[in-house]
Amino acid sequence: MIKVIIADDEDKVCQLIRNLVDWRELDMEIAGIAHNGVEALDMVRELSPDLMITDIRMPGYDGIEMIRRARGLSENLSFIIISGYQHFEYAQDAIKYGVGDYLLKPIKKEDLMASLNRMRQKHLQRSERISKEKMLYDQLKCGTEKLRQNLFADLLPGKAVLPDGAGPVEVNRTYRYSFRPGLYQVCAVKIDCGWEDEYDSAIRILEDKAVQIISRTLKGICFDLETSFMDSTTWCVLNYAPEQKKDLRKSMKSLLDELMLQKAAFEKFSFTLGIGEAEPEVGKLHCSFQSAKYAVEQRLVFGCDRLIEPAAPSVSAGCADGLLSDFDKKLSLFLEILDRDAVQACILQLGKKIEEEKKLSGEEIFYVASQAFDLYLTHLRGLKIPVGSSGERRDDFLTRANRCGSVSQLFAFLCARVTGSLDRIAEEKRQTDTRPIRQAKQYIRQNFRSALTLEEVSGTVGFSPTYFSTLFKKETGSNFVDYLSEVRMEEAKRLLRETNLNVAAVCEQVGYSDQKHFTKSFRKFTGLKPNEYRKLYA
């Protein structure tokens, strides 16, 4: 049996969880109930549970600290966290420690059952307790799921891979669906959270939650339903009877309402439900995909956290290309001189203009942002600046840009990505420019005992004496003669402190042929004659 610990400071919540499901049916047992983090941690030590269902905040150790400590005691312990209000930062931290799922208060039986079943499956896989029959069933199921997912891979790009007039029988045979004559429709749940890396793990958990909600809300109305998650969008194919269209519309609103409840734990996330056109022929599913995609992209115009219905794509008569043309001219000028601040202002001005004029569709806005980034990369290549770091990958840019739910956020990301890249380029250029100076300084430190000249040192790094002298002063703050003198004086100080060499020998050791000149230089550098320095510091 899978041993479960329930941890919540409210006893009624613990009892609700205990009584809500048949634990034996799930091959689980309640091993203990804790009302604070200290008790929960003690139970982990004593009972070695497999799963803990814990509130995100509790007395003693709060949920996050307790999870961190419990993970240290039992690496394979799984967690489901409970949150009753906006505790996004806590939820984010919990997910970093490998929390598998979360539940919102008030806890619903169907949500709890879905989470427990998922955790049970993971536990069985980990402990290799799945029977051969079950493994065979899972393999067959996996093969079927792959075939069903192929429909999304074929249709998402908007390709008409299904021939006109294709019927349900043909599609069912190819992709293992159970479509019937009726309506065929695509909807999309878009999760937006910004471009930061810290949200990656939360998106994966919200993906599972979105699939659960879609299945629970829409499955009873449809002949068949399938979902597919791609980065931050859950796509859903629906097949239902025409007379169910009104009921489906109501269920879509309920679906959005349930998605909005997830903001209790992830308030920085937003959700958009984009609906494609309902098509009477399965061969037209790619059209529904395209209209659902367009609807989702319209969140950049209308805002997130809403249902957006299908609409005909707008055409802005070259407005997007005109904006890009003006942007490209300015960008080219500013990049030639690597003016970071001017490039930043240029990008932000482009975003502001789009917001103010309100002429572009969401699809066109995203096009402008992605093309602006492409123009930046093109200019870098034209300037012979290497492009290839993670900050300059187009696919990574598009993935993260697609998580931005507003024009301002999208162009803030574009600005951050471009200026970050320019900062890297400037630093690499600075390193390149200063490398010869570093080499020259090393050469001076190795050869200061000989009669070094500006011509000799500049020649070692391949510069003319005049250019080298200017660059050396710019990078070090002192000229060649002063730097050489400083290196010699520092060595003279060391020899006077640590050896018994007389002043004449020290003078010779640090590259001076005239003891009088050495003494004068030493006094100028330290304020003391060599013998006076030795008496004070030897």
Beta strands, then each sheet from edge to edge (+ up, - down):
strand 1: 2-7
strand 2: 28-34
strand 3: 51-55
strand 4: 78-83
strand 5: 101-104
strand 6: 183-192
strand 7: 224-230
strand 8: 233-240
strand 9: 270-275
strand 10: 306-308
sheet 1: 2+ 1+ 3+ 4+ 5+
sheet 2: 7+ 8- 6+ 9- 10-
end
